[in-house]
């Protein structure tokens, strides 16, 4: 069992090192492209990103409104039950 755990740890470390190297390489390539001026971003890409961000924010806002409405209804039901209990006790 201990041998397996050591083997697994060693392979996980190897995989992490490979992943770090790949991410570093990708980052270096992006930086080099930007330095040369080949950023690749144009107005259409920026517009698409802005539109996607607006849609994401709108979806978040709608989800928040639904959540608030749901909790408001639940609190109304709880208050109704509390009032019924108060009426029974009184």
PyMOL Python script that loads the backbone (N, CA, C, O; Angstrom):
from pymol import cmd

cmd.read_pdbstr("""\
ATOM      1  N   UNK A   1       0.826  -1.194   0.000  1.00  0.00           N
ATOM      2  CA  UNK A   1       0.000   0.000   0.000  1.00  0.00           C
ATOM      3  C   UNK A   1       0.872   1.260   0.000  1.00  0.00           C
ATOM      4  O   UNK A   1       0.616   2.207  -0.743  1.00  0.00           O
ATOM      5  N   UNK A   2       1.899   1.254   0.840  1.00  0.00           N
ATOM      6  CA  UNK A   2       2.778   2.420   0.919  1.00  0.00           C
ATOM      7  C   UNK A   2       3.514   2.636  -0.389  1.00  0.00           C
ATOM      8  O   UNK A   2       3.733   3.773  -0.806  1.00  0.00           O
ATOM      9  N   UNK A   3       3.897   1.537  -1.041  1.00  0.00           N
ATOM     10  CA  UNK A   3       4.600   1.644  -2.320  1.00  0.00           C
ATOM     11  C   UNK A   3       3.690   2.285  -3.354  1.00  0.00           C
ATOM     12  O   UNK A   3       4.127   3.129  -4.137  1.00  0.00           O
ATOM     13  N   UNK A   4       2.411   1.880  -3.358  1.00  0.00           N
ATOM     14  CA  UNK A   4       1.448   2.449  -4.302  1.00  0.00           C
ATOM     15  C   UNK A   4       1.281   3.947  -4.054  1.00  0.00           C
ATOM     16  O   UNK A   4       1.250   4.730  -5.003  1.00  0.00           O
ATOM     17  N   UNK A   5       1.174   4.345  -2.803  1.00  0.00           N
ATOM     18  CA  UNK A   5       0.996   5.757  -2.489  1.00  0.00           C
ATOM     19  C   UNK A   5       2.208   6.580  -2.927  1.00  0.00           C
ATOM     20  O   UNK A   5       2.056   7.692  -3.431  1.00  0.00           O
ATOM     21  N   UNK A   6       3.408   6.034  -2.735  1.00  0.00           N
ATOM     22  CA  UNK A   6       4.609   6.736  -3.192  1.00  0.00           C
ATOM     23  C   UNK A   6       4.620   6.854  -4.710  1.00  0.00           C
ATOM     24  O   UNK A   6       4.957   7.907  -5.253  1.00  0.00           O
ATOM     25  N   UNK A   7       4.249   5.764  -5.400  1.00  0.00           N
ATOM     26  CA  UNK A   7       4.187   5.776  -6.856  1.00  0.00           C
ATOM     27  C   UNK A   7       3.173   6.807  -7.340  1.00  0.00           C
ATOM     28  O   UNK A   7       3.438   7.564  -8.274  1.00  0.00           O
ATOM     29  N   UNK A   8       1.999   6.827  -6.689  1.00  0.00           N
ATOM     30  CA  UNK A   8       0.939   7.764  -7.075  1.00  0.00           C
ATOM     31  C   UNK A   8       1.391   9.203  -6.851  1.00  0.00           C
ATOM     32  O   UNK A   8       1.174  10.065  -7.703  1.00  0.00           O
ATOM     33  N   UNK A   9       2.012   9.461  -5.716  1.00  0.00           N
ATOM     34  CA  UNK A   9       2.480  10.810  -5.411  1.00  0.00           C
ATOM     35  C   UNK A   9       3.513  11.271  -6.444  1.00  0.00           C
ATOM     36  O   UNK A   9       3.479  12.414  -6.899  1.00  0.00           O
ATOM     37  N   UNK A  10       4.421  10.377  -6.806  1.00  0.00           N
ATOM     38  CA  UNK A  10       5.459  10.709  -7.770  1.00  0.00           C
ATOM     39  C   UNK A  10       4.844  11.046  -9.130  1.00  0.00           C
ATOM     40  O   UNK A  10       5.266  12.002  -9.781  1.00  0.00           O
ATOM     41  N   UNK A  11       3.846  10.261  -9.563  1.00  0.00           N
ATOM     42  CA  UNK A  11       3.209  10.508 -10.856  1.00  0.00           C
ATOM     43  C   UNK A  11       2.368  11.775 -10.838  1.00  0.00           C
ATOM     44  O   UNK A  11       2.313  12.494 -11.835  1.00  0.00           O
ATOM     45  N   UNK A  12       1.724  12.053  -9.737  1.00  0.00           N
ATOM     46  CA  UNK A  12       0.943  13.286  -9.628  1.00  0.00           C
ATOM     47  C   UNK A  12       1.875  14.486  -9.712  1.00  0.00           C
ATOM     48  O   UNK A  12       1.569  15.468 -10.390  1.00  0.00           O
ATOM     49  N   UNK A  13       3.007  14.411  -9.028  1.00  0.00           N
ATOM     50  CA  UNK A  13       3.980  15.501  -9.092  1.00  0.00           C
ATOM     51  C   UNK A  13       4.494  15.685 -10.513  1.00  0.00           C
ATOM     52  O   UNK A  13       4.659  16.814 -10.976  1.00  0.00           O
ATOM     53  N   UNK A  14       4.744  14.585 -11.201  1.00  0.00           N
ATOM     54  CA  UNK A  14       5.206  14.654 -12.586  1.00  0.00           C
ATOM     55  C   UNK A  14       4.162  15.337 -13.466  1.00  0.00           C
ATOM     56  O   UNK A  14       4.489  16.203 -14.278  1.00  0.00           O
ATOM     57  N   UNK A  15       2.908  14.937 -13.293  1.00  0.00           N
ATOM     58  CA  UNK A  15       1.823  15.512 -14.078  1.00  0.00           C
ATOM     59  C   UNK A  15       1.693  17.008 -13.797  1.00  0.00           C
ATOM     60  O   UNK A  15       1.513  17.796 -14.726  1.00  0.00           O
ATOM     61  N   UNK A  16       1.785  17.408 -12.523  1.00  0.00           N
ATOM     62  CA  UNK A  16       1.707  18.824 -12.181  1.00  0.00           C
ATOM     63  C   UNK A  16       2.832  19.611 -12.829  1.00  0.00           C
ATOM     64  O   UNK A  16       2.611  20.716 -13.326  1.00  0.00           O
ATOM     65  N   UNK A  17       4.041  19.051 -12.831  1.00  0.00           N
ATOM     66  CA  UNK A  17       5.169  19.741 -13.460  1.00  0.00           C
ATOM     67  C   UNK A  17       4.949  19.917 -14.956  1.00  0.00           C
ATOM     68  O   UNK A  17       5.245  20.979 -15.504  1.00  0.00           O
ATOM     69  N   UNK A  18       4.438  18.896 -15.617  1.00  0.00           N
ATOM     70  CA  UNK A  18       4.170  18.984 -17.059  1.00  0.00           C
ATOM     71  C   UNK A  18       3.112  20.044 -17.325  1.00  0.00           C
ATOM     72  O   UNK A  18       3.246  20.844 -18.251  1.00  0.00           O
ATOM     73  N   UNK A  19       2.066  20.048 -16.516  1.00  0.00           N
ATOM     74  CA  UNK A  19       0.990  21.024 -16.697  1.00  0.00           C
ATOM     75  C   UNK A  19       1.512  22.448 -16.483  1.00  0.00           C
ATOM     76  O   UNK A  19       1.157  23.357 -17.233  1.00  0.00           O
ATOM     77  N   UNK A  20       2.344  22.642 -15.472  1.00  0.00           N
ATOM     78  CA  UNK A  20       2.921  23.966 -15.225  1.00  0.00           C
ATOM     79  C   UNK A  20       3.761  24.426 -16.406  1.00  0.00           C
ATOM     80  O   UNK A  20       3.690  25.584 -16.817  1.00  0.00           O
ATOM     81  N   UNK A  21       4.563  23.506 -16.951  1.00  0.00           N
ATOM     82  CA  UNK A  21       5.399  23.863 -18.097  1.00  0.00           C
ATOM     83  C   UNK A  21       4.549  24.250 -19.297  1.00  0.00           C
ATOM     84  O   UNK A  21       4.870  25.207 -20.001  1.00  0.00           O
ATOM     85  N   UNK A  22       3.465  23.513 -19.538  1.00  0.00           N
ATOM     86  CA  UNK A  22       2.590  23.815 -20.669  1.00  0.00           C
ATOM     87  C   UNK A  22       1.932  25.174 -20.482  1.00  0.00           C
ATOM     88  O   UNK A  22       1.857  25.961 -21.426  1.00  0.00           O
ATOM     89  N   UNK A  23       1.454  25.458 -19.270  1.00  0.00           N
ATOM     90  CA  UNK A  23       0.822  26.754 -19.009  1.00  0.00           C
ATOM     91  C   UNK A  23       1.834  27.885 -19.154  1.00  0.00           C
ATOM     92  O   UNK A  23       1.504  28.947 -19.681  1.00  0.00           O
ATOM     93  N   UNK A  24       3.050  27.668 -18.694  1.00  0.00           N
ATOM     94  CA  UNK A  24       4.094  28.679 -18.828  1.00  0.00           C
ATOM     95  C   UNK A  24       4.399  28.930 -20.299  1.00  0.00           C
ATOM     96  O   UNK A  24       4.555  30.076 -20.720  1.00  0.00           O
ATOM     97  N   UNK A  25       4.480  27.864 -21.071  1.00  0.00           N
ATOM     98  CA  UNK A  25       4.758  27.990 -22.497  1.00  0.00           C
ATOM     99  C   UNK A  25       3.639  28.767 -23.192  1.00  0.00           C
ATOM    100  O   UNK A  25       3.914  29.642 -24.013  1.00  0.00           O
ATOM    101  N   UNK A  26       2.392  28.457 -22.874  1.00  0.00           N
ATOM    102  CA  UNK A  26       1.256  29.171 -23.476  1.00  0.00           C
ATOM    103  C   UNK A  26       1.294  30.650 -23.109  1.00  0.00           C
ATOM    104  O   UNK A  26       1.040  31.513 -23.949  1.00  0.00           O
ATOM    105  N   UNK A  27       1.612  30.935 -21.847  1.00  0.00           N
ATOM    106  CA  UNK A  27       1.698  32.322 -21.402  1.00  0.00           C
ATOM    107  C   UNK A  27       2.793  33.072 -22.144  1.00  0.00           C
ATOM    108  O   UNK A  27       2.597  34.214 -22.560  1.00  0.00           O
ATOM    109  N   UNK A  28       3.947  32.430 -22.310  1.00  0.00           N
ATOM    110  CA  UNK A  28       5.055  33.065 -23.025  1.00  0.00           C
ATOM    111  C   UNK A  28       4.677  33.357 -24.472  1.00  0.00           C
ATOM    112  O   UNK A  28       5.036  34.407 -25.006  1.00  0.00           O
ATOM    113  N   UNK A  29       3.965  32.452 -25.100  1.00  0.00           N
ATOM    114  CA  UNK A  29       3.537  32.659 -26.489  1.00  0.00           C
ATOM    115  C   UNK A  29       2.571  33.837 -26.574  1.00  0.00           C
ATOM    116  O   UNK A  29       2.686  34.665 -27.477  1.00  0.00           O
ATOM    117  N   UNK A  30       1.613  33.920 -25.637  1.00  0.00           N
ATOM    118  CA  UNK A  30       0.668  35.045 -25.637  1.00  0.00           C
ATOM    119  C   UNK A  30       1.406  36.364 -25.457  1.00  0.00           C
ATOM    120  O   UNK A  30       1.113  37.339 -26.149  1.00  0.00           O
ATOM    121  N   UNK A  31       2.361  36.401 -24.532  1.00  0.00           N
ATOM    122  CA  UNK A  31       3.127  37.632 -24.294  1.00  0.00           C
ATOM    123  C   UNK A  31       3.926  38.022 -25.537  1.00  0.00           C
ATOM    124  O   UNK A  31       3.998  39.201 -25.884  1.00  0.00           O
ATOM    125  N   UNK A  32       4.518  37.048 -26.198  1.00  0.00           N
ATOM    126  CA  UNK A  32       5.304  37.329 -27.403  1.00  0.00           C
ATOM    127  C   UNK A  32       4.403  37.883 -28.505  1.00  0.00           C
ATOM    128  O   UNK A  32       4.789  38.822 -29.203  1.00  0.00           O
ATOM    129  N   UNK A  33       3.221  37.318 -28.667  1.00  0.00           N
ATOM    130  CA  UNK A  33       2.296  37.811 -29.696  1.00  0.00           C
ATOM    131  C   UNK A  33       1.891  39.248 -29.413  1.00  0.00           C
ATOM    132  O   UNK A  33       1.829  40.072 -30.326  1.00  0.00           O
ATOM    133  N   UNK A  34       1.620  39.543 -28.168  1.00  0.00           N
ATOM    134  CA  UNK A  34       1.219  40.911 -27.820  1.00  0.00           C
ATOM    135  C   UNK A  34       2.365  41.883 -28.026  1.00  0.00           C
ATOM    136  O   UNK A  34       2.148  43.010 -28.473  1.00  0.00           O
ATOM    137  N   UNK A  35       3.576  41.466 -27.708  1.00  0.00           N
ATOM    138  CA  UNK A  35       4.739  42.341 -27.871  1.00  0.00           C
ATOM    139  C   UNK A  35       4.975  42.663 -29.344  1.00  0.00           C
ATOM    140  O   UNK A  35       5.375  43.776 -29.685  1.00  0.00           O
ATOM    141  N   UNK A  36       4.728  41.692 -30.209  1.00  0.00           N
ATOM    142  CA  UNK A  36       4.931  41.881 -31.638  1.00  0.00           C
ATOM    143  C   UNK A  36       3.771  42.663 -32.236  1.00  0.00           C
ATOM    144  O   UNK A  36       3.916  43.278 -33.292  1.00  0.00           O
ATOM    145  N   UNK A  37       2.621  42.644 -31.568  1.00  0.00           N
ATOM    146  CA  UNK A  37       1.457  43.355 -32.089  1.00  0.00           C
ATOM    147  C   UNK A  37       0.455  42.408 -32.709  1.00  0.00           C
ATOM    148  O   UNK A  37      -0.535  42.852 -33.291  1.00  0.00           O
ATOM    149  N   UNK A  38       0.681  41.153 -32.602  1.00  0.00           N
ATOM    150  CA  UNK A  38      -0.238  40.162 -33.144  1.00  0.00           C
ATOM    151  C   UNK A  38      -1.192  39.666 -32.086  1.00  0.00           C
ATOM    152  O   UNK A  38      -1.366  38.460 -31.905  1.00  0.00           O
ATOM    153  N   UNK A  39      -1.809  40.599 -31.387  1.00  0.00           N
ATOM    154  CA  UNK A  39      -2.708  40.240 -30.291  1.00  0.00           C
ATOM    155  C   UNK A  39      -3.859  39.386 -30.798  1.00  0.00           C
ATOM    156  O   UNK A  39      -4.301  38.470 -30.105  1.00  0.00           O
ATOM    157  N   UNK A  40      -4.341  39.673 -31.982  1.00  0.00           N
ATOM    158  CA  UNK A  40      -5.401  38.868 -32.562  1.00  0.00           C
ATOM    159  C   UNK A  40      -6.794  39.335 -32.160  1.00  0.00           C
ATOM    160  O   UNK A  40      -7.778  38.871 -32.736  1.00  0.00           O
ATOM    161  N   UNK A  41      -6.904  40.230 -31.200  1.00  0.00           N
ATOM    162  CA  UNK A  41      -8.213  40.741 -30.811  1.00  0.00           C
ATOM    163  C   UNK A  41      -8.623  41.835 -31.772  1.00  0.00           C
ATOM    164  O   UNK A  41      -7.868  42.770 -32.038  1.00  0.00           O
ATOM    165  N   UNK A  42      -9.816  41.703 -32.282  1.00  0.00           N
ATOM    166  CA  UNK A  42     -10.327  42.763 -33.125  1.00  0.00           C
ATOM    167  C   UNK A  42     -11.651  43.230 -32.537  1.00  0.00           C
ATOM    168  O   UNK A  42     -12.094  42.741 -31.498  1.00  0.00           O
ATOM    169  N   UNK A  43     -12.270  44.181 -33.218  1.00  0.00           N
ATOM    170  CA  UNK A  43     -13.501  44.769 -32.689  1.00  0.00           C
ATOM    171  C   UNK A  43     -14.613  43.744 -32.558  1.00  0.00           C
ATOM    172  O   UNK A  43     -15.389  43.798 -31.603  1.00  0.00           O
ATOM    173  N   UNK A  44     -14.706  42.817 -33.492  1.00  0.00           N
ATOM    174  CA  UNK A  44     -15.764  41.812 -33.442  1.00  0.00           C
ATOM    175  C   UNK A  44     -15.619  40.931 -32.206  1.00  0.00           C
ATOM    176  O   UNK A  44     -16.604  40.624 -31.534  1.00  0.00           O
ATOM    177  N   UNK A  45     -14.384  40.526 -31.911  1.00  0.00           N
ATOM    178  CA  UNK A  45     -14.154  39.693 -30.728  1.00  0.00           C
ATOM    179  C   UNK A  45     -14.517  40.448 -29.458  1.00  0.00           C
ATOM    180  O   UNK A  45     -15.125  39.892 -28.543  1.00  0.00           O
ATOM    181  N   UNK A  46     -14.140  41.710 -29.414  1.00  0.00           N
ATOM    182  CA  UNK A  46     -14.446  42.517 -28.238  1.00  0.00           C
ATOM    183  C   UNK A  46     -15.946  42.694 -28.079  1.00  0.00           C
ATOM    184  O   UNK A  46     -16.464  42.628 -26.964  1.00  0.00           O
ATOM    185  N   UNK A  47     -16.648  42.918 -29.185  1.00  0.00           N
ATOM    186  CA  UNK A  47     -18.105  43.071 -29.135  1.00  0.00           C
ATOM    187  C   UNK A  47     -18.767  41.779 -28.668  1.00  0.00           C
ATOM    188  O   UNK A  47     -19.701  41.811 -27.867  1.00  0.00           O
ATOM    189  N   UNK A  48     -18.285  40.646 -29.167  1.00  0.00           N
ATOM    190  CA  UNK A  48     -18.834  39.361 -28.752  1.00  0.00           C
ATOM    191  C   UNK A  48     -18.607  39.132 -27.266  1.00  0.00           C
ATOM    192  O   UNK A  48     -19.497  38.655 -26.562  1.00  0.00           O
ATOM    193  N   UNK A  49     -17.409  39.475 -26.788  1.00  0.00           N
ATOM    194  CA  UNK A  49     -17.111  39.312 -25.369  1.00  0.00           C
ATOM    195  C   UNK A  49     -17.989  40.210 -24.509  1.00  0.00           C
ATOM    196  O   UNK A  49     -18.484  39.788 -23.464  1.00  0.00           O
ATOM    197  N   UNK A  50     -18.183  41.461 -24.956  1.00  0.00           N
ATOM    198  CA  UNK A  50     -19.031  42.391 -24.215  1.00  0.00           C
ATOM    199  C   UNK A  50     -20.469  41.902 -24.182  1.00  0.00           C
ATOM    200  O   UNK A  50     -21.131  41.978 -23.147  1.00  0.00           O
ATOM    201  N   UNK A  51     -20.952  41.400 -25.313  1.00  0.00           N
ATOM    202  CA  UNK A  51     -22.323  40.874 -25.380  1.00  0.00           C
ATOM    203  C   UNK A  51     -22.480  39.667 -24.463  1.00  0.00           C
ATOM    204  O   UNK A  51     -23.478  39.544 -23.752  1.00  0.00           O
ATOM    205  N   UNK A  52     -21.501  38.786 -24.484  1.00  0.00           N
ATOM    206  CA  UNK A  52     -21.548  37.610 -23.610  1.00  0.00           C
ATOM    207  C   UNK A  52     -21.540  38.033 -22.143  1.00  0.00           C
ATOM    208  O   UNK A  52     -22.241  37.444 -21.321  1.00  0.00           O
ATOM    209  N   UNK A  53     -20.761  39.036 -21.821  1.00  0.00           N
ATOM    210  CA  UNK A  53     -20.705  39.533 -20.437  1.00  0.00           C
ATOM    211  C   UNK A  53     -22.041  40.151 -20.031  1.00  0.00           C
ATOM    212  O   UNK A  53     -22.511  39.938 -18.913  1.00  0.00           O
ATOM    213  N   UNK A  54     -22.655  40.918 -20.940  1.00  0.00           N
ATOM    214  CA  UNK A  54     -23.984  41.491 -20.639  1.00  0.00           C
ATOM    215  C   UNK A  54     -25.004  40.392 -20.412  1.00  0.00           C
ATOM    216  O   UNK A  54     -25.804  40.470 -19.480  1.00  0.00           O
ATOM    217  N   UNK A  55     -24.985  39.362 -21.259  1.00  0.00           N
ATOM    218  CA  UNK A  55     -25.926  38.251 -21.096  1.00  0.00           C
ATOM    219  C   UNK A  55     -25.695  37.523 -19.773  1.00  0.00           C
ATOM    220  O   UNK A  55     -26.648  37.134 -19.099  1.00  0.00           O
ATOM    221  N   UNK A  56     -24.437  37.344 -19.409  1.00  0.00           N
ATOM    222  CA  UNK A  56     -24.108  36.673 -18.159  1.00  0.00           C
ATOM    223  C   UNK A  56     -24.623  37.475 -16.967  1.00  0.00           C
ATOM    224  O   UNK A  56     -25.204  36.912 -16.038  1.00  0.00           O
ATOM    225  N   UNK A  57     -24.409  38.792 -16.996  1.00  0.00           N
ATOM    226  CA  UNK A  57     -24.869  39.640 -15.903  1.00  0.00           C
ATOM    227  C   UNK A  57     -26.392  39.651 -15.815  1.00  0.00           C
ATOM    228  O   UNK A  57     -26.955  39.644 -14.721  1.00  0.00           O
ATOM    229  N   UNK A  58     -27.052  39.667 -16.963  1.00  0.00           N
ATOM    230  CA  UNK A  58     -28.515  39.635 -16.977  1.00  0.00           C
ATOM    231  C   UNK A  58     -29.031  38.322 -16.402  1.00  0.00           C
ATOM    232  O   UNK A  58     -29.998  38.317 -15.641  1.00  0.00           O
ATOM    233  N   UNK A  59     -28.400  37.219 -16.755  1.00  0.00           N
ATOM    234  CA  UNK A  59     -28.808  35.919 -16.214  1.00  0.00           C
ATOM    235  C   UNK A  59     -28.608  35.878 -14.701  1.00  0.00           C
ATOM    236  O   UNK A  59     -29.445  35.340 -13.977  1.00  0.00           O
ATOM    237  N   UNK A  60     -27.517  36.439 -14.229  1.00  0.00           N
ATOM    238  CA  UNK A  60     -27.272  36.483 -12.788  1.00  0.00           C
ATOM    239  C   UNK A  60     -28.345  37.321 -12.100  1.00  0.00           C
ATOM    240  O   UNK A  60     -28.862  36.936 -11.051  1.00  0.00           O
ATOM    241  N   UNK A  61     -28.678  38.466 -12.692  1.00  0.00           N
ATOM    242  CA  UNK A  61     -29.692  39.350 -12.118  1.00  0.00           C
ATOM    243  C   UNK A  61     -31.055  38.653 -12.063  1.00  0.00           C
ATOM    244  O   UNK A  61     -31.759  38.737 -11.057  1.00  0.00           O
ATOM    245  N   UNK A  62     -31.422  37.965 -13.146  1.00  0.00           N
ATOM    246  CA  UNK A  62     -32.707  37.251 -13.168  1.00  0.00           C
ATOM    247  C   UNK A  62     -32.730  36.137 -12.123  1.00  0.00           C
ATOM    248  O   UNK A  62     -33.737  35.949 -11.440  1.00  0.00           O
ATOM    249  N   UNK A  63     -31.638  35.405 -11.996  1.00  0.00           N
ATOM    250  CA  UNK A  63     -31.579  34.328 -11.009  1.00  0.00           C
ATOM    251  C   UNK A  63     -31.715  34.896  -9.599  1.00  0.00           C
ATOM    252  O   UNK A  63     -32.374  34.299  -8.748  1.00  0.00           O
ATOM    253  N   UNK A  64     -31.100  36.032  -9.355  1.00  0.00           N
ATOM    254  CA  UNK A  64     -31.193  36.671  -8.040  1.00  0.00           C
ATOM    255  C   UNK A  64     -32.628  37.106  -7.750  1.00  0.00           C
ATOM    256  O   UNK A  64     -33.114  36.942  -6.631  1.00  0.00           O
ATOM    257  N   UNK A  65     -33.300  37.658  -8.751  1.00  0.00           N
ATOM    258  CA  UNK A  65     -34.696  38.065  -8.573  1.00  0.00           C
ATOM    259  C   UNK A  65     -35.583  36.864  -8.278  1.00  0.00           C
ATOM    260  O   UNK A  65     -36.445  36.934  -7.402  1.00  0.00           O
ATOM    261  N   UNK A  66     -35.381  35.752  -9.003  1.00  0.00           N
ATOM    262  CA  UNK A  66     -36.168  34.537  -8.744  1.00  0.00           C
ATOM    263  C   UNK A  66     -35.914  34.010  -7.337  1.00  0.00           C
ATOM    264  O   UNK A  66     -36.836  33.577  -6.646  1.00  0.00           O
ATOM    265  N   UNK A  67     -34.644  34.054  -6.922  1.00  0.00           N
ATOM    266  CA  UNK A  67     -34.296  33.578  -5.586  1.00  0.00           C
ATOM    267  C   UNK A  67     -34.968  34.434  -4.512  1.00  0.00           C
ATOM    268  O   UNK A  67     -35.502  33.906  -3.537  1.00  0.00           O
ATOM    269  N   UNK A  68     -34.938  35.753  -4.694  1.00  0.00           N
ATOM    270  CA  UNK A  68     -35.568  36.649  -3.723  1.00  0.00           C
ATOM    271  C   UNK A  68     -37.073  36.418  -3.654  1.00  0.00           C
ATOM    272  O   UNK A  68     -37.652  36.401  -2.568  1.00  0.00           O
ATOM    273  N   UNK A  69     -37.705  36.240  -4.811  1.00  0.00           N
ATOM    274  CA  UNK A  69     -39.154  35.988  -4.844  1.00  0.00           C
ATOM    275  C   UNK A  69     -39.494  34.677  -4.138  1.00  0.00           C
ATOM    276  O   UNK A  69     -40.467  34.602  -3.387  1.00  0.00           O
ATOM    277  N   UNK A  70     -38.696  33.657  -4.381  1.00  0.00           N
ATOM    278  CA  UNK A  70     -38.905  32.356  -3.744  1.00  0.00           C
ATOM    279  C   UNK A  70     -38.811  32.485  -2.224  1.00  0.00           C
ATOM    280  O   UNK A  70     -39.648  31.956  -1.493  1.00  0.00           O
ATOM    281  N   UNK A  71     -37.791  33.189  -1.762  1.00  0.00           N
ATOM    282  CA  UNK A  71     -37.612  33.340  -0.315  1.00  0.00           C
ATOM    283  C   UNK A  71     -38.702  34.216   0.296  1.00  0.00           C
ATOM    284  O   UNK A  71     -39.110  33.993   1.435  1.00  0.00           O
ATOM    285  N   UNK A  72     -39.174  35.206  -0.451  1.00  0.00           N
ATOM    286  CA  UNK A  72     -40.264  36.044   0.043  1.00  0.00           C
ATOM    287  C   UNK A  72     -41.529  35.206   0.245  1.00  0.00           C
ATOM    288  O   UNK A  72     -42.209  35.335   1.263  1.00  0.00           O
ATOM    289  N   UNK A  73     -41.838  34.343  -0.739  1.00  0.00           N
ATOM    290  CA  UNK A  73     -43.008  33.481  -0.623  1.00  0.00           C
ATOM    291  C   UNK A  73     -42.870  32.513   0.553  1.00  0.00           C
ATOM    292  O   UNK A  73     -43.825  32.287   1.296  1.00  0.00           O
ATOM    293  N   UNK A  74     -41.677  31.948   0.712  1.00  0.00           N
ATOM    294  CA  UNK A  74     -41.459  31.022   1.827  1.00  0.00           C
ATOM    295  C   UNK A  74     -41.651  31.727   3.159  1.00  0.00           C
ATOM    296  O   UNK A  74     -42.232  31.158   4.082  1.00  0.00           O
ATOM    297  N   UNK A  75     -41.171  32.954   3.270  1.00  0.00           N
ATOM    298  CA  UNK A  75     -41.312  33.703   4.522  1.00  0.00           C
ATOM    299  C   UNK A  75     -42.775  34.039   4.779  1.00  0.00           C
ATOM    300  O   UNK A  75     -43.211  34.022   5.930  1.00  0.00           O
ATOM    301  N   UNK A  76     -43.543  34.344   3.738  1.00  0.00           N
ATOM    302  CA  UNK A  76     -44.977  34.587   3.909  1.00  0.00           C
ATOM    303  C   UNK A  76     -45.680  33.347   4.450  1.00  0.00           C
ATOM    304  O   UNK A  76     -46.514  33.447   5.350  1.00  0.00           O
ATOM    305  N   UNK A  77     -45.345  32.179   3.903  1.00  0.00           N
ATOM    306  CA  UNK A  77     -45.939  30.934   4.377  1.00  0.00           C
ATOM    307  C   UNK A  77     -45.570  30.667   5.830  1.00  0.00           C
ATOM    308  O   UNK A  77     -46.414  30.242   6.619  1.00  0.00           O
ATOM    309  N   UNK A  78     -44.326  30.912   6.181  1.00  0.00           N
ATOM    310  CA  UNK A  78     -43.887  30.720   7.568  1.00  0.00           C
ATOM    311  C   UNK A  78     -44.629  31.655   8.513  1.00  0.00           C
ATOM    312  O   UNK A  78     -45.048  31.258   9.601  1.00  0.00           O
ATOM    313  N   UNK A  79     -44.785  32.904   8.080  1.00  0.00           N
ATOM    314  CA  UNK A  79     -45.480  33.870   8.929  1.00  0.00           C
ATOM    315  C   UNK A  79     -46.940  33.477   9.100  1.00  0.00           C
ATOM    316  O   UNK A  79     -47.516  33.661  10.173  1.00  0.00           O
ATOM    317  N   UNK A  80     -47.537  32.937   8.046  1.00  0.00           N
ATOM    318  CA  UNK A  80     -48.919  32.474   8.132  1.00  0.00           C
ATOM    319  C   UNK A  80     -49.023  31.329   9.149  1.00  0.00           C
ATOM    320  O   UNK A  80     -49.946  31.295   9.962  1.00  0.00           O
ATOM    321  N   UNK A  81     -48.073  30.400   9.094  1.00  0.00           N
ATOM    322  CA  UNK A  81     -48.066  29.288  10.051  1.00  0.00           C
ATOM    323  C   UNK A  81     -47.845  29.805  11.470  1.00  0.00           C
ATOM    324  O   UNK A  81     -48.492  29.330  12.403  1.00  0.00           O
ATOM    325  N   UNK A  82     -46.955  30.759  11.646  1.00  0.00           N
ATOM    326  CA  UNK A  82     -46.715  31.329  12.975  1.00  0.00           C
ATOM    327  C   UNK A  82     -47.973  31.971  13.529  1.00  0.00           C
ATOM    328  O   UNK A  82     -48.301  31.822  14.706  1.00  0.00           O
ATOM    329  N   UNK A  83     -48.682  32.700  12.645  1.00  0.00           N
ATOM    330  CA  UNK A  83     -49.913  33.355  13.089  1.00  0.00           C
ATOM    331  C   UNK A  83     -50.960  32.331  13.494  1.00  0.00           C
ATOM    332  O   UNK A  83     -51.669  32.525  14.482  1.00  0.00           O
ATOM    333  N   UNK A  84     -51.064  31.245  12.741  1.00  0.00           N
ATOM    334  CA  UNK A  84     -52.017  30.191  13.105  1.00  0.00           C
ATOM    335  C   UNK A  84     -51.681  29.602  14.455  1.00  0.00           C
ATOM    336  O   UNK A  84     -52.582  29.335  15.251  1.00  0.00           O
ATOM    337  N   UNK A  85     -50.399  29.391  14.733  1.00  0.00           N
ATOM    338  CA  UNK A  85     -49.993  28.866  16.038  1.00  0.00           C
ATOM    339  C   UNK A  85     -50.309  29.873  17.129  1.00  0.00           C
ATOM    340  O   UNK A  85     -50.784  29.495  18.199  1.00  0.00           O
ATOM    341  N   UNK A  86     -50.053  31.145  16.875  1.00  0.00           N
ATOM    342  CA  UNK A  86     -50.386  32.173  17.879  1.00  0.00           C
ATOM    343  C   UNK A  86     -51.878  32.182  18.177  1.00  0.00           C
ATOM    344  O   UNK A  86     -52.290  32.301  19.332  1.00  0.00           O
ATOM    345  N   UNK A  87     -52.705  32.051  17.102  1.00  0.00           N
ATOM    346  CA  UNK A  87     -54.153  32.041  17.295  1.00  0.00           C
ATOM    347  C   UNK A  87     -54.579  30.840  18.121  1.00  0.00           C
ATOM    348  O   UNK A  87     -55.465  30.967  18.966  1.00  0.00           O
ATOM    349  N   UNK A  88     -53.977  29.678  17.902  1.00  0.00           N
ATOM    350  CA  UNK A  88     -54.343  28.475  18.661  1.00  0.00           C
ATOM    351  C   UNK A  88     -53.966  28.617  20.134  1.00  0.00           C
ATOM    352  O   UNK A  88     -54.713  28.206  21.022  1.00  0.00           O
ATOM    353  N   UNK A  89     -52.798  29.204  20.375  1.00  0.00           N
ATOM    354  CA  UNK A  89     -52.304  29.338  21.751  1.00  0.00           C
ATOM    355  C   UNK A  89     -53.102  30.406  22.502  1.00  0.00           C
ATOM    356  O   UNK A  89     -53.320  30.275  23.706  1.00  0.00           O
ATOM    357  N   UNK A  90     -53.530  31.434  21.826  1.00  0.00           N
ATOM    358  CA  UNK A  90     -54.245  32.525  22.499  1.00  0.00           C
ATOM    359  C   UNK A  90     -55.615  32.155  22.933  1.00  0.00           C
ATOM    360  O   UNK A  90     -56.324  32.979  23.511  1.00  0.00           O
TER     361      UNK A  90
END
""", "prot")
cmd.dss("prot")
cmd.show_as("cartoon", "prot")
cmd.util.cbc("prot")
cmd.orient("prot")
